[in-house]
Amino acid sequence: MSAESPFVSDVPAAQALAVWREARAAAGCPARVALLRTPVAAAVGRVTAEPVWATRSSPAFDAAAMDGIAVRAADTVGAAETSPVLLAPGDFAVVDTGDPLPDGYDAVVMREHVHRTPAGEAELRAAVPPYQHVRSIGEDISAGELLLPEGHRLRPVDVAACAAAGVTELGLRGAPRVVIVPTGDEIRPIGADLAPGDILDTNSLMLAAQAREAGCEARVTEIVPDDPEALTTALTEATRDADLVLLIAGSSAGRDDYTARVVAGAGVVAVHGVAVRPGHPVVLGAVARTPVIGVPGYPVSAALTFDIFAAPALAELEGAAPRERPVATAHLARKLPSALGMDDWVRVRLGRVRDRLVATPLPRGAGVLTSLVRADGLLVVPSGVEGHHAGEQVRVELLRGLSEIGRTIVAIGSHDLVLDLAASALRAADPLVTLASSNVGSLGGLVALRDGLCHLAGSHLLDPATGEYTLPYVDRLMGADADVTVIRLVHRDQGLIVAPGNPLGLTGIKDVTHPDLRYVNRQRGAGTRALLDHELAGHGIDPAEVPGYSREEHTHLAVAAAVAAGRADCGLGILAAARAFGLDFVPVAQEPYDLVLRTGTQAEELLAPLWALLEQPGFRAEVEALGGYSCAETGRRIR
């Protein structure tokens, strides 16, 4: 690999894994971790390195399967309700469950089916067949039987069966050792004070946890600066006690991205650049007979790199099948474009609407770690597909169980902090209830509701022709006689979010054409953008006169964050978002924010906790404490 050619290849993930596997074998990397003799009590989660054979039968004797009496089946022939059989005390034996069956007896009668006479005889009113309620020797396990094959990951039931079969020690694969090497001049340990440009080492924390969750041992080294010699030394030292090394960051093609060069210099690079998004610049190689992965620095890329490349390699080292997530078919809540040439791993939220599983894509940036936090599933758009249309069926790997997903209220539409507050309150009251809101703008929410892809649509769309909010759009999209209910959530203050002290001296919408101003807008279809356009028209301002009008963010908090970071001077948003970032606020309008739903949905059990929450004085007080909200009409049915 030359310094002028940072990418060795750009291949599909499956091909990259195969090429890397061949390179590991050629470099002399062990195919399996060593066999360890392990007591059965400490074996759960490990993988068998050899077959497990039973050394004793279970049960080891004919045993009573019920509390009652042991009898000879032949002695009970002819017994009936009208002609019971009497057994003398010497012709039966009292037994409890698990007792060895006494010699000479071949059946057990349950205690509740035995009638005792004053003389101590046992009166039976039904005949019994041989071996009724008897566990025969070896019924569960026979001595010499193959109990478990090689390559089996042990569960609690497996170790119990091993113990029952007389096995006290097992030959298992040891836990693979993963060493994580964080790199970068800007990386700081968790808990450190950060200067501008510094980044916390959250990737090491995450990758170590992923490794432990996969049953591995994990160790994180000290942070290594962007220096090729220091990186080479750290990498070489890491390989001495590792079965896999994860070298974080520096895998791309920037001026301080040395990972591929360092791995190639110390060993071999099999692949640099995989047709996967996010995670494209991954490096796969080997150093000193140890597999090495150069992990991209963006957190979502790092997490998916572990899933796609590290997890299968670690499973191979244990000689076990990779752990697979359950999958389900879902309908997309909105259009999902994707670039050709790469497998696109998309995080989605899931919910069940009208007996259909619905998947709503989350933000796709490689640095948006919260998209993994909120994800219920992963959707892979193959490299040869340009995306999917709204409503199209897609295959999703599940990160949560279907029963839990079934208790999810799916809200799509305009962003509002009250929905976030409600989601937290609902979960606190009942851990099985989830409110999942996706921010696609008011219009996008109403379209999703029309298409049966959500339970609720959050909307505050102003109709310039009538001055009404939301209802005219409902009528246009669904018809004036549609079975739609509109519930008032809040009134809220909208205004210009500006830096502390309002340095440009803005007084209202008429000032957004200021020559020094950098505006940040909301996306097309957002109610806030519709409000801006209405206000601009009222002042005779062409949107093209607003510097930054085409720059878009998808939430009020993102607008406030842009102003707080100095990347913009103002944007229209809610007062609560300005307060969250310590910014100033220039009022523009007070508007209603409503929840739109199908009328039949309102009475569904799933939504009952939400309606109850909206009636709680404590919740309303929390909402108004955010700033700029009024709950005077919260919960009122508008239509």
FENTADA-V807844 format. One line per field, one symbol per residue. burial: b if it has 9 or more other C-alpha atoms within 8 Angstrom, else e. A space follows every 50 residues. Layout:
burial=???
//
This chain:
burial=eeeeebebebbbbeebbebbeebbbebebbebbebbebbbeebbebbbbb bbbbbbbbbebbbbbbbbbbbbbeebebbbeeebbebbbeebbebbbeee beeebbbbbbeeebebeeeebbbbbbbbebbbbbbbbbbebbbeebbbbb bbbbeeeebeebbbbbbeebbbbbbbbbbbbbbbeebbeeeeebeeebeb bebbebbbbbbbeebbbbbbeebbbbeeebbbebbbebbeebbbbbbbbb bbeeeebbbbbbbbebbbbbbbbbbbbbbbbbbbbbbbbbbbbbbbbbbb bbbbbbbbbbbbebbbbbbbeeeeeeeebbbbbbbbebbeebbbbbbbbb bbbeeebbbbbbeeebebbebbeebbbbbbbebebbbbbbbeebbbbbbe eeebbebbbbbbbbbeeebbbbbebbbeeeeebbbbbbbbbbbbbbbbbb ebbbbbbbbbbbbeeeebbbebbbbebbeeeeebbbbbbbbbbbbbbbbe ebeeeeebbbebbeeebbbbbbbebbbbbbbbbbbbbeeebeeeebbbbe bbbbbbbbbbbbbbeeebbbbbbbbbbbbebebbbbbbeebbbbbbbbee bbeeeebbbbbebbbeeebbeebbebbbbbbebbbeeee
//
